[in-house]
Amino acid sequence: MSTAEPRTTDAPDGGSPSLKRAIGPKLLILFVIGDILGTGIYATTGKVAGKVGGALWLPFLIGFVVALLTAASYVELVGKYPKAAGAALYTQKAFKVPFLTFIVAFMVMCSGLSSASAAARAFSGDYFQEFTDAIPPTLIAIVFLLALSSLALRGVSESVKTNVVLTIVELTGLLVILGVGAWAVFSGDGEPSRLGEFEGSGTGYALITGVLGATALGFFAFVGFEDSVNMAEETQDPVRTFPRAIFVGVAVTGVIYVLVALVSSLLVDYRTLEASSGPLLEVVKAGGVDFPPKLFALIALFAVTNSALINIMMASRLCYGLANERVLPRAMGKVLPRRRTPLTGIVFVTLLAIGLVSTGEIEGLGDTTSFLLLCVFAVVNVTVLVLRKDRVEHRHFRTPTVLPVLGAITALVLASPLAERAADVYVRAGVLVAIGVALWGVNKLIMRLRPEQ
């Protein structure tokens, strides 16, 4: 998930400033790819393997299809309403229920926090241990989050061009994996028989639920494309640009992920992958290529750092925006005077993230992110159908009706207990949403007691 520093320009009519349309088609495609790449594939590949076995590629393939279904809904909605508000805007337009709109927005914010926490756990795991194992991982994860929050407080600016550079670095690491895999195949290494092996001896219902569980966790690697719609007001001709950008971005990352999963299973037993918090490092070491493990670990650390920082900034800004809209208590919109950064928002989301990394591991935190966003995606797919009655003057992409229907169904199935999700994931997500509801209630009480504020 990602956000960019708003840049404004004077409105031509002398009214309120508007965002500068600085993003062209190619930059937007790279932006979407950069949004999706990161912690998911670098950190959770092994945990997905632990759920499904050697057929690691299958959950990523199914996740790819599910992502495309929901991406089609986002493409229609951003073309219809090219505004920088995303799922919350669509929910409000469709249902006009402020509380539901708030819950959707808060779940998006919380998904960013759980994603940043999973990145912190990935940073403190085997990738960092490649350099030293003298520091407890939980302490590393907490210090990591505090360091990123300090950077956010200083005013880290995410320009699109910087995002392109970060995307190239992250993509380099995955291309290394594919290169290692190609070398191994041409050298006759690897075990193709693993690609059809499923973990355990379950058949029928047990096999289906096992694959669903692996897909639900693997879906964490695909999240991010939904945030690109928040760049609609900074994109040149968004109605025409977004369909290609989102579909190409999801397709490119989906193909890369499936290929990385195939290579991982060919070269490394799923039990070894499952035991590692840096599974792709195991692939590099097993590939028979003289690529320095420490260099790959550094690339991976950079990738998860970028993901965590982007998500902390996104969540803190969303918190700030909700406070400014009087949806959360006004105090949560306080800005650091000199730096002009959302002080209370950054402190609040950092404390929540620290709580998450102190009580969860990569698998649980990644699954929490997937669960929260799958719930949001189910709502978004429904809003497409509800908003068909709302006509707009301009032409825009219209997805076939069957796709949002399938998108809503698949999102709900993957969010349901059929996916064999651990109970602590539901508890963690429930606690986060309960915190949001409590803040909503406190704000309502404050507004009732002090209507002038």
Summary of the structure (lengths in Angstrom):
residues: 453
radius of gyration: 21.4
end to end distance: 33.1
largest distance: 74.4
contacts: 1653
relative contact order: 0.20
helix: 74%
strand: 2%
